[in-house]
Amino acid sequence: MEGMGKMRLGEYIRFKWKKFVFVGVCLLLLGTAQTELVPYVMERWSHDRRIGILHILFGICFFAAGATGLILFYRKEYTGHGKNWKEELVRLSAVYLLVQCIAGTGAGAAGVLLYRGCRVSYEDTKTVLYFLNILWQNLFRAGLVCYMVKRLHGRDWRKDWIEDWKKNRRKKAKEAGCMCAGAAAFTALGLLPDGPVWRMFMGLLAVVYILAFAAYGSYRAYVS
């Protein structure tokens, strides 16, 4: 950040656009591997269990390329800020897995409650859990980006969030509202007809959503 002076958000993004593009490509590769490979495997497994090896190889290669790129970027950024990137990566992975395990347990309990307790049909239960998962995953990813930015700059995310809320509740409420609105929009788009092209478009939108919070979060950490 040295030598940059104080910039506006637009200027900051133009200065850092190469980094954002690189991260965006890596996220898109990961998203492509997930949105194309997972539904395909599940469909073929439930049909005749004959899964095309070429499809699997493409999915694995996309995932490996995206994950490797993000890890290299993570190492460069955290090392540049004088952080132990391996320790931070372990911390981040532990937080991610813990929260996802809790969310998975909650989703399972919700499914049992809807199906057995509320007598909701099996198909309707699957639909409800599907949309709740879309909503949750996008909120969680945006929050995780904010957490990573705080850790990168050596900030206490809990303390910063509480202090920011006390100083400017209206602004923090708008930020939280934008995060929820974006996640709700993705959930609503899930109602539209599914297909490979549509899943790719949804993946691209998800990347833009995450990058928006990454850019804004890193900018706020820079100016504060």
CORLIN-V17949 format. One record per residue. N is the residue number from 0. RES is the residue in three letters. PHI is phi in radians with two decimals (* if undefined). D_FIRST is the distance of its C-alpha to the first C-alpha in Angstrom with 2 decimals. Layout:
<<N RES PHI D_FIRST> <N RES PHI D_FIRST>>
This chain:
<<0 MET * 0.00> <1 GLU -1.15 3.78> <2 GLY 1.43 6.39> <3 MET -1.51 5.74> <4 GLY 1.19 7.99> <5 LYS -1.53 9.68> <6 MET -2.06 10.63> <7 ARG -1.41 13.57> <8 LEU -1.04 13.85> <9 GLY -1.09 15.51> <10 GLU -1.15 13.05> <11 TYR -1.10 10.18> <12 ILE -1.13 12.73> <13 ARG -1.12 13.75> <14 PHE -1.21 10.41> <15 LYS -1.86 10.31> <16 TRP -1.07 14.14> <17 LYS -1.10 14.91> <18 LYS -1.15 13.49> <19 PHE -1.14 15.40> <20 VAL -1.15 18.43> <21 PHE -1.06 18.51> <22 VAL -1.10 18.47> <23 GLY -1.08 20.97> <24 VAL -1.11 23.28> <25 CYS -1.09 23.32> <26 LEU -1.14 24.15> <27 LEU -1.17 26.76> <28 LEU -1.10 28.35> <29 LEU -1.12 28.64> <30 GLY -1.14 30.01> <31 THR -1.11 32.47> <32 ALA -1.07 33.76> <33 GLN -1.32 34.32> <34 THR -1.28 35.80> <35 GLU -1.68 38.02> <36 LEU -1.35 39.04> <37 VAL -1.07 39.73> <38 PRO -1.07 42.02> <39 TYR -1.09 43.78> <40 VAL -1.10 44.54> <41 MET -1.11 45.76> <42 GLU -1.16 47.96> <43 ARG -1.19 49.49> <44 TRP -1.16 50.03> <45 SER -1.35 51.91> <46 HIS -1.55 53.88> <47 ASP -2.42 55.19> <48 ARG 1.08 52.52> <49 ARG -1.85 52.13> <50 ILE -1.91 48.47> <51 GLY -1.13 47.53> <52 ILE -1.15 45.86> <53 LEU -1.12 43.94> <54 HIS -1.08 42.35> <55 ILE -1.10 41.39> <56 LEU -1.12 39.90> <57 PHE -1.08 37.74> <58 GLY -1.08 36.47> <59 ILE -1.13 35.77> <60 CYS -1.16 33.99> <61 PHE -1.09 31.76> <62 PHE -1.11 30.94> <63 ALA -1.11 30.31> <64 ALA -1.15 28.03> <65 GLY -1.13 25.95> <66 ALA -1.13 25.80> <67 THR -1.09 24.97> <68 GLY -1.06 22.11> <69 LEU -1.17 20.57> <70 ILE -1.14 21.14> <71 LEU -1.11 19.53> <72 PHE -1.13 16.41> <73 TYR -1.03 16.54> <74 ARG -1.09 17.01> <75 LYS -1.11 14.15> <76 GLU -1.16 11.54> <77 TYR -1.25 13.26> <78 THR -1.14 13.94> <79 GLY -1.11 10.37> <80 HIS -1.69 9.91> <81 GLY 1.27 13.23> <82 LYS -1.79 15.45> <83 ASN -1.42 18.91> <84 TRP -1.15 18.60> <85 LYS -1.16 22.41> <86 GLU -1.12 22.97> <87 GLU -1.17 20.50> <88 LEU -1.16 22.18> <89 VAL -1.12 25.56> <90 ARG -1.07 24.64> <91 LEU -1.10 23.42> <92 SER -1.10 26.56> <93 ALA -1.13 28.78> <94 VAL -1.09 27.51> <95 TYR -1.06 27.93> <96 LEU -1.15 31.40> <97 LEU -1.08 32.56> <98 VAL -1.14 31.72> <99 GLN -1.19 33.19> <100 CYS -1.12 36.30> <101 ILE -1.09 36.80> <102 ALA -1.13 36.40> <103 GLY -1.12 38.83> <104 THR -1.12 41.32> <105 GLY -1.12 41.09> <106 ALA -1.14 41.66> <107 GLY -1.11 44.64> <108 ALA -1.14 46.11> <109 ALA -1.13 45.66> <110 GLY -1.10 47.45> <111 VAL -1.11 50.34> <112 LEU -1.11 50.59> <113 LEU -1.17 50.70> <114 TYR -1.31 53.10> <115 ARG -1.71 55.45> <116 GLY -1.37 55.03> <117 CYS -1.74 54.68> <118 ARG 1.05 56.72> <119 VAL -1.37 54.13> <120 SER -1.11 54.97> <121 TYR -1.05 53.23> <122 GLU -1.14 51.74> <123 ASP -1.17 50.54> <124 THR -1.10 48.98> <125 LYS -1.07 47.05> <126 THR -1.12 45.90> <127 VAL -1.06 44.72> <128 LEU -1.14 42.80> <129 TYR -1.08 41.28> <130 PHE -1.27 39.86> <131 LEU -1.10 38.75> <132 ASN -1.16 36.86> <133 ILE -1.05 35.05> <134 LEU -1.06 34.12> <135 TRP -1.13 33.04> <136 GLN -1.07 31.02> <137 ASN -1.26 28.85> <138 LEU -1.12 28.31> <139 PHE -1.14 27.55> <140 ARG -1.11 25.02> <141 ALA -1.12 23.10> <142 GLY -1.13 23.29> <143 LEU -1.14 22.26> <144 VAL -1.08 19.03> <145 CYS -1.06 18.27> <146 TYR -1.09 19.32> <147 MET -1.10 17.11> <148 VAL -1.12 13.92> <149 LYS -1.08 15.20> <150 ARG -1.11 16.02> <151 LEU -1.04 12.70> <152 HIS -1.67 11.14> <153 GLY 1.19 14.42> <154 ARG -1.76 16.02> <155 ASP -1.53 19.74> <156 TRP -1.12 20.25> <157 ARG -1.15 23.82> <158 LYS -1.11 23.13> <159 ASP -1.08 20.27> <160 TRP -1.12 22.58> <161 ILE -1.13 25.53> <162 GLU -1.14 23.82> <163 ASP -1.10 22.37> <164 TRP -1.14 25.87> <165 LYS -1.19 27.54> <166 LYS -1.31 25.41> <167 ASN -2.54 25.63> <168 ARG -1.17 28.09> <169 ARG -1.12 28.62> <170 LYS -1.17 25.02> <171 LYS -1.14 24.83> <172 ALA -1.15 28.24> <173 LYS -1.15 27.12> <174 GLU -1.10 24.22> <175 ALA -1.11 26.75> <176 GLY -1.13 29.24> <177 CYS -1.11 27.05> <178 MET -1.09 26.48> <179 CYS -1.21 30.23> <180 ALA -1.12 31.22> <181 GLY -1.10 29.30> <182 ALA -1.14 30.89> <183 ALA -1.18 34.25> <184 ALA -1.11 34.03> <185 PHE -1.09 33.62> <186 THR -1.11 36.59> <187 ALA -1.15 38.65> <188 LEU -1.13 37.89> <189 GLY -1.15 39.32> <190 LEU -1.32 42.68> <191 LEU -1.31 42.85> <192 PRO -0.95 44.74> <193 ASP -1.49 43.03> <194 GLY 3.01 42.69> <195 PRO -0.99 40.48> <196 VAL -1.16 39.03> <197 TRP -1.14 38.43> <198 ARG -1.12 36.74> <199 MET -1.13 34.37> <200 PHE -1.12 33.60> <201 MET -1.09 33.04> <202 GLY -1.10 30.68> <203 LEU -1.12 28.64> <204 LEU -1.09 28.54> <205 ALA -1.11 27.46> <206 VAL -1.12 24.47> <207 VAL -1.08 23.48> <208 TYR -1.05 24.05> <209 ILE -1.18 21.79> <210 LEU -1.12 18.95> <211 ALA -1.08 19.27> <212 PHE -1.25 18.71> <213 ALA -1.14 15.83> <214 ALA -1.15 14.01> <215 TYR -1.16 15.14> <216 GLY -1.12 14.48> <217 SER -1.19 10.84> <218 TYR -1.17 10.47> <219 ARG -1.09 12.61> <220 ALA -1.19 10.76> <221 TYR -1.22 7.54> <222 VAL -1.42 10.04> <223 SER -1.52 12.36>>
